[in-house]
Amino acid sequence: MILSRKAKEAIKVALAMTIAYGIALSMDWDRPYWAGFAVAFVSLASIGQSMNRAALRMFGTFVAMIVSLTLIALFAQERWAFILVLSIFTGFCAYKMSGGKHAYFWQVCGFVVVIICMDAGPDPVNAFDTAILRAQETGLGILVYTLVAMILWPSSSRVEFNAAVGNLASSQQQLYRACIGLINGQGSAEEVQRLNAQEVQAKARFDQLLDAAETDSQEIRECRRTWRRYQQQTAELMQTMGHWRESFAEVQTLNLQHLLPDLKTFDAELDWRLAQIGSLLAGNAPGRVPQVVDLSPDKDRVRRLSHFQRAAFTVVRARMLHLEQLTRSLFEVVSELKGFGAASSTPDEAPHAPATVFLPDLDRLANVVRFMAIMWLAFLALIYVGDLPGGPGLVSMAGALGIAMANMPQVPITVLFAPAVTSILFAGVMYIFVMPQLSSFMGLGLLIFAATFAICYLFADPRQMLGRALGLAMFVVIASISNQQSYNFLSVATTALMFPLIFLIFTITAYIPFSPRPELAILRLLGRYFRSSEYLMSTLRWDSGRPPTRLDRWRKAFHERELATLPTKLGTWAPHLNPGVLPGTSPEQAQALVTSLQLLTSHMQQLLGACGNPQAQQLVQQLLEDFRAWRLGVQESFQQLSEDPASGEHDAFRTRLDRIMGHMETRIMEILDNAVDGQLSDQEAENFYRLLGAYRGVSEALVDYAENANVIDWTRWREERFA
């Protein structure tokens, strides 16, 4: 009989769970369900992924053990100081967890320290034994599952990793072809957007599997530094192609075939390189080496362009040259990986960025406030509410679930209802009606195996991970398997009664510090985005005689980070908008709004970078008043949008843009006509045209945002209603 993949994975988890319980019971360890927890939560699709997760869980448990024992030793008789310091530490873990790097390590640190402190709190004399028991049973569960996964149907991530690498290379080539089609007047923007979404998914899958492949594949581990260079360069290629696409709208009226005589050769060469990268990854030797393409412009045709057209052309050509460099470098890295080229002289690791001062993330801080509110409500309920269901266990459960829910404010609390009820009913039936009939570990082991297999098999889809996690957790908690087994319906009832209280705490804290309604969250983020844009625009003062202070540099860095990250955060909220209560807004309209902000961010970053380049000072000085008038006009628009994202009028923005840009075009022509030959170097001219292109790009992106914002019924978004 041929077993399916999900059946094999369910058997491995069930067998590891049974063995872990058997060893813990034979050693007469207290709380053997901690070993079961470790098995349940480190089991993933491949050995590499499971081992990485297991390592993070083990290290997190060790750190939590040290911190919890330290807190108990320092504040054994100081209840409020103990709660305060414990909540500060768990809040720090919640902040680090939402940072993306080693998120599971910080999650484990946060909830394990709460579990140990709550278990040892009523009996501080045995706190050390409790902490050691938690660590050794976690280690037992990890060891047992690792051995089972390595012996029984070992599932390496190498095959999936190779498929993900090929899929990423293919998606980048298809996206490049679609972009070239847009330049040539073929294809559609919708097709490019679809392929871009595929590229983002392929890149995320590749990043996820690379860590696992380095763990369970010797070949990948030996070349891990080269693979990290490949990862870095594919990310840079994806970003550069994104910026390149965003500049297409500004050159739609230009005939690039005439302006760039070698465009067809350039297109063919880059398409060949991207195709060869996929072929190299499949193990095929390249037919030739990449050829150098001279993307020299036709200077006579370029001179006949207007200054703003020349600026847009300069930006597009610069990005195409960057694409040429990236694809050549990527070709060399892949050739080295597959043994078809010599080791690159490029350093294996990218140079570390200089250390910067701390830049707080306001959304992560909001998550910390929410989580600390959960912990304090649970603590206060434990102290002041008599006969609280679960007692210290309620605080432990609130901490374990709360640190995850606080970092997912987009997910409504209601998604927990069905999995929690189903899990409690299933575990309760096993505990009340089946377990009392068992008289030996043979029967108990079969029950553990069958229950674990059923949960893992029925909830095998990655989208069902919440149901699987709650199902295994409730079975382990309610069964409370031990050598001195006793059965009491009140234990099931107590666990069941904890969840309404936990859900009540989650519901109250969901509005701390902000409302969880997606439309209100988007309005709040839009206000922050335009306030940051307004501040950054105010820093572009050519006539400022005062050098920036350290505080000015810190503020600018903070708002630059806000500008770069807020469109992505808006993108996480947009899919959660409910068209039923917002009939004037469709998911496509919300996504178009986010896309327009991403475009505005790109042009703002280009403008900030262009202002830092050496410009032709005589041109800048003579255009100072024009630049100032444009900056003040855009600042005013940003200020209005920060107060009301719907205040931008497309026609008014377009009229103002045409008037300012028309005046600036006339002034530039007058200044250049009077300029002395040789007064403007080629590099200064290129930098100047990049600066003009950035000014034009920001203006066009602002008009595009206003156009997308005007089709949304913002009145519905602000209406008060019950969530």
C-alpha positions in Angstrom: 0.0 0.0 0.0 1.4 3.4 -1.0 0.9 6.0 1.7 0.2 9.6 0.9 2.6 12.3 2.1 0.2 13.6 4.8 -0.3 10.1 6.1 3.4 9.5 6.4 3.9 12.8 8.2 0.9 12.1 10.5 2.4 8.6 11.4 5.8 10.2 12.2 4.3 12.7 14.6 2.0 10.1 16.2 4.8 7.7 16.7 7.1 10.3 18.1 4.4 11.5 20.5 3.8 8.0 21.7 7.5 7.2 22.2 8.1 10.6 24.0 5.2 9.8 26.4 6.5 6.3 26.9 10.0 7.5 27.9 8.7 10.3 30.1 6.3 7.9 32.0 9.0 5.2 32.3 11.3 7.8 33.9 8.5 8.9 36.2 8.8 12.5 35.1 6.2 14.9 36.2 4.2 16.7 33.4 5.1 14.4 30.5 2.8 16.4 28.3 5.6 19.0 28.0 7.4 16.4 25.9 4.3 16.0 23.9 4.1 19.8 23.3 7.6 19.8 21.9 6.8 17.0 19.4 3.6 18.7 18.4 5.1 22.1 17.7 8.5 21.2 16.1 7.1 18.8 13.5 7.2 20.5 10.1 7.3 19.3 6.4 11.0 18.5 6.2 13.9 17.5 8.5 15.7 20.8 7.9 12.6 22.9 8.8 11.9 20.7 11.9 15.5 20.9 13.1 15.7 24.6 12.7 12.4 25.0 14.6 13.6 22.5 17.2 16.8 24.5 17.8 15.0 27.7 18.2 12.6 26.1 20.7 15.4 24.5 22.7 17.4 27.7 22.9 14.3 29.7 23.7 13.5 27.3 26.5 17.0 27.6 28.0 16.8 31.4 27.9 13.4 31.4 29.5 14.6 29.0 32.2 17.4 31.3 33.2 15.2 34.4 33.1 12.4 32.8 35.1 14.7 31.5 37.8 16.4 34.9 38.0 13.0 36.7 38.4 11.9 34.3 41.1 15.1 34.7 43.0 15.0 38.5 42.8 11.3 39.1 43.5 10.2 36.1 45.6 8.4 38.4 48.1 7.6 41.3 45.8 4.5 40.4 43.9 4.0 43.7 41.9 7.7 44.1 41.1 7.7 40.5 39.9 4.7 41.0 37.6 6.1 44.3 36.3 9.5 42.9 35.4 8.0 39.7 33.9 5.6 41.7 31.8 8.4 44.0 30.6 10.5 41.0 29.5 7.6 39.3 27.7 6.8 42.6 26.1 10.4 42.8 24.8 10.0 39.2 23.5 6.8 40.2 21.7 8.6 43.2 20.1 11.5 41.1 18.9 9.1 38.4 17.7 7.4 40.7 15.2 10.8 41.7 13.8 10.9 38.7 11.5 14.4 37.3 12.5 14.3 34.3 14.7 10.6 35.0 15.5 9.9 31.6 16.9 12.9 31.8 19.4 11.4 35.0 20.8 7.9 33.6 20.9 9.2 30.6 22.9 11.1 32.8 25.3 8.0 34.9 25.9 5.5 32.2 26.7 7.8 29.6 28.4 9.0 32.2 31.0 5.4 32.8 31.8 4.7 29.0 32.1 7.6 28.4 34.4 6.9 31.4 36.6 3.3 30.5 37.0 4.0 26.8 37.7 6.7 27.7 40.2 5.0 30.7 41.6 2.8 28.9 44.2 5.8 26.7 45.1 9.0 28.7 44.6 11.1 26.2 46.5 10.7 23.8 43.6 11.2 26.5 40.9 14.6 25.1 39.9 13.1 21.6 39.5 10.2 23.0 37.4 12.6 24.8 35.1 14.9 21.9 34.6 11.9 19.6 34.0 10.6 21.9 31.3 14.0 21.9 29.6 14.6 18.2 29.8 11.2 17.3 28.6 11.4 19.8 25.7 14.8 18.2 24.8 13.2 14.8 25.0 10.4 15.6 22.6 12.8 17.3 20.2 15.2 14.4 20.3 12.5 11.7 19.8 10.9 13.5 16.9 14.3 14.2 15.2 15.3 10.5 15.4 11.9 9.3 14.1 11.9 11.8 11.2 15.5 10.8 10.2 14.8 7.1 10.3 11.2 6.8 9.1 10.5 8.2 5.6 13.2 11.0 5.9 12.0 14.0 4.1 14.8 16.3 2.9 14.0 19.8 1.8 16.5 19.6 -1.0 14.0 18.4 -3.7 11.5 21.2 -2.7 14.4 23.7 -2.5 15.6 22.8 -6.0 12.0 23.2 -7.3 11.7 26.6 -5.5 15.0 27.8 -7.1 13.9 26.8 -10.5 10.5 28.4 -10.0 12.1 31.7 -8.9 14.4 31.8 -11.9 11.4 31.0 -14.3 9.2 33.6 -12.7 11.9 36.3 -13.0 12.4 35.5 -16.6 8.7 35.6 -17.4 8.3 38.9 -15.6 11.2 40.4 -17.5 9.6 39.3 -20.8 6.3 40.8 -19.8 8.0 44.1 -18.9 9.8 44.3 -22.2 6.4 43.6 -23.8 5.0 46.7 -22.1 7.9 48.8 -23.4 7.2 47.6 -26.9 3.5 48.3 -26.6 2.5 44.7 -26.1 1.1 42.7 -23.2 -0.9 44.3 -20.3 -0.3 45.8 -16.9 -2.6 43.1 -15.4 -0.3 40.4 -16.7 2.7 42.1 -15.3 1.0 42.5 -11.9 0.1 38.8 -11.9 3.6 37.7 -12.7 5.0 40.1 -10.1 2.8 38.4 -7.5 4.1 35.0 -8.6 7.7 36.3 -8.3 7.0 37.5 -4.7 5.6 34.1 -3.7 8.4 32.2 -5.4 11.0 34.4 -3.6 9.3 33.9 -0.2 9.2 30.2 -0.8 12.9 30.1 -1.7 13.9 32.1 1.4 11.9 29.8 3.6 13.5 26.6 2.2 17.0 27.9 2.1 17.4 27.8 5.9 16.0 24.2 5.9 18.2 23.0 3.0 21.3 24.3 4.7 20.4 22.1 7.7 19.5 18.8 6.0 21.5 18.9 2.8 25.3 18.6 2.9 25.7 19.9 -0.7 23.7 23.1 0.1 25.5 23.6 3.4 29.0 23.5 1.8 28.0 26.3 -0.6 25.8 28.2 1.8 27.8 31.5 1.4 27.4 31.4 -2.3 23.7 30.6 -2.0 23.4 33.6 0.3 24.9 35.7 -2.4 22.4 34.3 -4.8 19.6 35.1 -2.4 20.8 38.7 -2.0 21.2 39.2 -5.7 17.8 37.8 -6.6 16.2 40.1 -4.1 18.1 43.1 -5.6 17.0 42.0 -9.1 13.4 41.8 -8.0 13.6 45.3 -6.4 15.4 46.8 -9.5 12.8 45.3 -11.9 10.1 46.8 -9.7 11.6 50.3 -9.9 12.2 49.8 -13.6 8.5 49.0 -14.1 7.4 52.0 -12.1 9.2 54.3 -14.5 7.4 53.0 -17.6 4.6 55.5 -17.3 7.0 58.4 -17.7 8.4 57.1 -21.0 5.2 55.9 -22.7 5.4 58.8 -25.2 9.0 58.1 -26.1 10.3 55.8 -28.8 12.9 53.9 -26.9 13.8 51.9 -30.0 15.1 55.1 -31.6 16.7 56.5 -28.5 18.5 53.2 -27.7 19.6 51.6 -31.0 20.9 48.5 -29.2 17.7 47.9 -27.3 16.8 44.7 -29.2 20.3 43.3 -28.6 20.1 44.3 -25.0 16.7 42.6 -24.6 17.9 39.4 -26.3 21.0 39.3 -24.2 19.2 39.7 -20.8 16.5 37.3 -21.8 19.2 34.7 -22.8 21.0 35.3 -19.4 17.8 34.7 -17.4 17.0 31.6 -19.4 20.5 30.3 -19.0 20.3 30.9 -15.2 17.4 28.5 -15.2 19.2 26.0 -17.4 22.4 26.2 -15.2 20.3 25.5 -12.1 19.0 22.4 -13.9 22.6 21.2 -14.4 23.1 22.2 -18.0 26.4 23.7 -19.1 26.2 27.2 -20.7 26.8 27.5 -24.4 28.7 30.8 -24.1 29.5 33.5 -21.6 27.5 36.7 -21.3 28.2 39.4 -23.8 28.7 43.0 -23.0 25.9 45.2 -24.4 26.6 48.8 -25.2 23.3 50.6 -24.4 24.6 53.9 -25.7 21.9 56.4 -26.6 21.4 58.3 -29.8 22.7 61.7 -28.6 21.0 63.6 -31.5 17.6 62.2 -30.7 18.1 62.7 -27.0 18.9 66.4 -27.5 15.6 66.9 -29.2 13.7 65.7 -26.1 12.3 68.1 -23.6 14.2 68.3 -20.3 11.6 66.3 -18.4 11.5 63.7 -21.1 15.3 63.6 -21.0 15.2 63.2 -17.2 12.7 60.2 -17.5 14.9 58.7 -20.2 18.0 59.0 -18.0 16.4 57.2 -15.1 15.0 54.4 -17.2 18.4 53.8 -19.0 20.2 53.9 -15.6 17.9 51.2 -14.3 18.4 49.1 -17.4 22.2 49.3 -17.0 21.8 48.2 -13.4 19.7 45.2 -14.6 22.5 44.3 -17.0 25.1 44.3 -14.1 22.8 42.3 -11.9 22.0 39.6 -14.5 25.7 39.2 -15.3 26.6 38.9 -11.7 23.8 36.4 -11.1 24.9 34.3 -14.1 28.4 34.1 -12.6 27.1 33.1 -9.1 25.0 30.3 -10.5 27.9 29.1 -12.7 30.0 28.9 -9.6 27.2 27.0 -7.7 26.9 24.4 -10.4 30.7 24.0 -11.1 30.7 25.7 -14.5 32.7 28.7 -13.5 35.6 29.7 -11.2 35.0 30.9 -7.7 34.1 34.6 -7.8 36.5 37.2 -6.4 33.4 38.9 -4.9 33.4 38.6 -1.1 31.2 35.7 0.1 29.3 37.9 2.5 27.9 41.3 1.9 29.6 44.0 4.0 27.8 44.7 7.2 25.9 47.9 7.3 27.1 50.4 9.9 25.4 50.3 13.2 22.6 52.7 13.5 20.6 54.1 16.4 17.4 52.4 17.5 14.5 53.3 15.3 11.2 52.2 17.0 8.5 50.5 14.9 5.2 52.0 16.1 3.2 49.0 15.0 5.4 46.6 16.8 5.2 48.8 19.9 1.4 48.7 19.6 1.6 44.9 19.5 3.7 45.1 22.7 1.1 47.3 24.4 -1.6 44.9 23.4 0.2 41.9 24.7 1.2 43.5 28.0 -2.5 44.5 28.5 -3.4 40.8 28.0 -0.8 39.8 30.6 -1.9 42.4 33.2 -5.6 41.6 32.8 -4.8 37.9 33.4 -2.6 38.7 36.4 -5.2 41.0 37.9 -7.9 38.4 37.4 -5.7 35.8 39.1 -5.1 38.0 42.1 -8.5 39.6 42.6 -11.0 37.0 41.3 -11.6 34.1 43.6 -11.8 30.6 42.3 -10.7 31.7 38.9 -11.0 28.7 36.4 -7.5 27.4 35.8 -5.8 29.7 38.3 -2.2 30.2 37.2 -2.9 28.0 34.2 -5.2 30.8 32.8 -2.2 33.2 32.9 0.0 30.6 31.2 -2.6 30.0 28.5 -3.2 33.7 27.9 0.5 34.3 27.6 1.0 31.4 25.1 -1.9 32.4 22.9 -1.7 36.1 23.5 1.9 36.6 22.3 0.9 35.1 18.9 -2.5 36.9 18.6 -1.0 40.3 19.7 1.4 40.1 16.7 -1.4 39.3 14.3 -3.8 42.3 14.8 -5.3 41.7 11.4 -6.7 38.3 12.4 -10.0 38.5 14.2 -10.4 36.7 17.5 -13.4 34.8 16.1 -11.1 32.5 14.1 -10.1 30.8 17.4 -13.7 29.9 18.3 -14.3 26.9 16.1 -10.9 25.3 16.5 -11.0 25.8 20.3 -14.5 24.3 20.7 -13.8 21.4 18.4 -10.5 20.6 20.2 -12.0 20.7 23.7 -14.9 18.5 22.6 -12.6 15.9 21.0 -10.1 15.8 23.9 -13.0 15.8 26.4 -14.6 12.7 24.8 -11.2 10.9 24.8 -10.6 11.8 28.4 -14.0 11.0 29.8 -15.1 8.0 27.8 -12.0 6.3 26.4 -9.1 6.7 28.8 -10.8 5.3 31.9 -11.2 2.0 30.0 -7.4 1.6 29.6 -5.3 -0.4 32.0 -1.8 -0.5 30.5 0.5 1.6 28.4 -0.2 -0.6 25.4 -3.8 0.7 25.3 -2.7 4.3 26.3 0.0 4.3 23.6 -2.5 3.2 20.9 -4.9 6.0 22.0 -2.1 8.6 21.9 -1.0 7.3 18.5 -4.6 7.2 17.1 -5.6 10.7 18.4 -2.4 12.3 17.2 -2.6 10.7 13.8 -6.2 11.8 13.4 -5.5 15.4 14.3 -2.4 15.6 12.1 -4.1 13.8 9.1 -7.3 15.9 9.2 -5.4 19.2 9.6 -2.5 18.5 7.3 -3.1 21.6 5.0 -0.8 24.5 5.9 -3.9 26.7 6.1 -5.2 24.5 8.9 -2.2 24.9 11.2 -4.2 26.7 13.8 -6.7 23.9 14.1 -3.8 21.3 14.3 -2.0 23.3 16.9 -5.0 23.8 19.1 -6.2 20.2 18.6 -2.9 18.7 19.8 -2.5 21.2 22.6 -6.0 20.6 24.0 -5.6 16.8 23.7 -2.3 17.0 25.6 -3.5 19.4 28.3 -6.9 17.8 29.0 -5.6 14.2 28.9 -3.0 15.2 31.6 -1.4 11.8 31.2 0.8 10.8 34.2 1.7 7.6 36.1 -0.7 8.5 38.9 -3.6 9.0 36.5 -6.9 10.2 37.9 -10.1 11.2 36.1 -12.3 14.2 37.0 -14.9 15.9 34.8 -14.1 19.2 36.5 -10.6 19.2 34.9 -12.3 19.2 31.4 -14.9 21.8 32.6 -12.2 24.0 34.1 -10.2 24.0 30.9 -13.3 24.7 28.9 -14.2 27.6 31.1 -10.8 29.2 30.8 -11.3 29.9 27.1 -14.3 32.2 27.4 -12.3 34.2 29.9 -9.3 34.2 27.6 -11.4 35.2 24.6 -13.0 38.0 26.7 -9.5 39.3 27.5 -8.5 39.1 23.9 -11.6 41.0 22.8 -11.0 43.8 25.3 -7.4 44.2 24.5 -8.0 44.0 20.7 -9.0 47.7 21.0 -5.8 48.6 22.9 -4.2 50.8 21.7 -6.1 51.0 18.4 -9.3 49.6 16.9 -8.8 46.3 15.0 -11.2 47.3 12.3 -9.2 47.1 9.0 -10.6 50.3 7.5 -9.7 52.3 10.6 -6.3 50.7 10.7 -5.7 51.6 7.0 -6.8 55.2 7.7 -4.4 55.5 10.6 -1.5 54.1 8.5 -2.3 56.4 5.7 -2.1 59.4 8.0 1.3 58.2 9.3 2.5 57.7 5.7 1.7 61.2 4.6 3.0 62.8 7.8 6.3 61.0 7.2 6.2 62.1 3.5 5.6 65.7 4.6 8.5 65.7 7.0 10.9 64.2 4.4 9.8 66.8 1.9 10.6 69.5 4.4 14.2 68.2 4.6 14.8 69.0 0.9 15.9 72.5 1.5 18.7 73.6 -0.9 19.0 77.0 0.8 19.4 75.7 4.4 22.5 77.1 5.9 22.3 75.0 9.1 23.8 71.5 9.1 21.4 68.8 10.4 21.8 67.9 14.0 21.9 64.4 15.4 18.2 64.6 16.2 17.5 65.7 12.7 19.3 62.8 11.2 17.5 60.4 13.6 14.1 61.8 12.6 14.9 61.6 9.0 16.0 58.0 9.3 12.9 57.2 11.2 10.6 58.7 8.6 12.5 57.1 5.8 11.9 53.7 7.4 8.2 54.6 7.9 8.0 55.5 4.2 9.6 52.2 3.1 7.6 49.9 5.4 4.1 51.4 5.6 2.9 50.3 2.1 3.7 46.7 3.0 1.8 47.0 6.3 -1.1 48.5 4.4 -1.0 45.5 2.1 -1.4 43.1 5.0 -4.6 45.0 6.1 -6.2 45.4 2.7 -7.3 41.7 2.2 -9.2 41.9 5.5 -11.6 44.6 4.4 -15.1 43.4 4.5 -17.0 44.3 1.2 -20.3 43.5 3.0 -20.0 46.5 5.3 -18.0 48.6 2.8 -20.0 48.3 -0.4 -18.1 51.2 -2.0 -14.8 49.4 -1.8 -13.6 46.4 -3.7 -10.4 44.4 -3.0 -9.1 45.5 -6.4 -9.6 49.2 -5.4 -7.8 48.7 -2.1 -4.9 46.9 -3.8 -4.7 49.7 -6.4 -4.4 52.2 -3.6 -1.6 50.2 -2.0 0.2 50.0 -5.4 0.0 53.7 -5.9 1.6 54.3 -2.5 4.4 51.8 -3.4 5.0 53.8 -6.5 5.0 57.1 -4.5 7.5 55.5 -2.1 9.8 54.5 -4.9 9.8 58.0 -6.4 10.3 59.6 -2.9 13.3 57.4 -2.3 14.7 58.3 -5.7 14.2 62.0 -5.0 16.0 61.7 -1.6 18.9 59.8 -3.2 19.1 62.3 -6.2 19.3 65.2 -3.8 22.4 63.7 -2.2 24.3 63.5 -5.6 26.6 66.3 -6.7 24.5 68.6 -8.9 25.2 71.4 -11.3 25.3 74.1 -8.7 24.7 77.0 -11.1 21.5 75.3 -12.3 20.3 74.5 -8.8 20.9 78.0 -7.6 19.0 79.6 -10.5 16.1 77.2 -10.1 16.0 77.5 -6.3 12.7 79.4 -6.1 11.1 77.0 -8.6 12.2 74.0 -6.5 11.0 75.7 -3.4 7.6 76.4 -4.9 7.2 72.8 -6.0 8.3 71.5 -2.6 5.9 73.7 -0.6 3.1 72.7 -2.9 3.8 69.0 -2.4 4.2 69.5 1.3 0.8 71.2 1.5 -0.7 68.2 -0.4 0.9 65.7 2.0 -0.3 67.7 5.0 -3.9 67.7 3.7 -3.7 64.0 2.9 -2.4 63.2 6.4 -5.5 64.7 7.9 -7.9 63.3 5.3 -6.7 60.6 2.8 -9.6 61.5 0.5 -8.8 65.2 0.3 -6.7 64.8 -2.8 -8.5 65.9 -6.0 -7.2 64.3 -9.1 -8.1 67.2 -11.4 -6.7 69.8 -9.0 -3.4 67.9 -8.6 -3.1 67.4 -12.4 -3.7 71.1 -13.0 -1.2 72.2 -10.4 1.4 69.7 -11.7 1.1 70.9 -15.3 1.4 74.5 -14.2 4.4 74.0 -12.0 6.2 71.6 -14.4 5.4 73.9 -17.4 6.9 76.9 -15.6 10.0 74.9 -14.5 10.5 73.6 -18.1 10.5 77.1 -19.4 13.0 78.3 -16.8 15.3 75.3 -17.5 15.4 76.1 -21.2 16.2 79.7 -20.5 19.0 78.8 -18.1 20.6 76.2 -20.4 20.4 78.4 -23.5 22.5 81.0 -21.6 24.9 78.5 -20.2 28.5 78.5 -21.4 29.8 75.4 -23.3 31.6 73.0 -21.0 30.2 74.6 -17.9 28.1 71.5 -17.3 30.0 68.2 -17.0 28.4 64.9 -18.2 28.1 63.5 -14.7 26.5 66.7 -13.4 24.1 66.8 -16.3 23.1 63.2 -15.6 22.6 63.8 -11.9 20.6 66.9 -12.7 18.3 65.0 -15.1 17.8 62.3 -12.5 16.8 65.0 -10.0 14.3 66.4 -12.5 12.9 62.8 -13.1 12.5 62.3 -9.4 10.5 65.6 -9.1 8.3 64.6 -12.0 7.9 61.1 -10.6 6.7 62.2 -7.2 4.2 64.6 -8.8 2.9 61.9 -11.1 2.6 59.3 -8.3 0.7 61.9 -6.2 -1.8 62.3 -9.0 -2.1 58.5 -9.4 -2.8 58.2 -5.6 -5.5 60.9 -5.8 -7.1 59.1 -8.8 -7.3 55.8 -6.9 -8.4 57.4 -3.7 -11.3 59.2 -5.4 -13.1 56.0 -6.3 -13.3 54.8 -2.7 -16.3 55.6 -0.5 -14.4 57.0 2.5 -17.6 58.0 4.3 -18.4 54.3 4.9 -14.9 53.8 6.3 -15.5 56.4 9.1 -18.9 55.3 10.1 -19.3 54.0 13.7 -20.5 50.4 13.8 -20.3 47.3 16.0 -17.4 45.1 14.8 
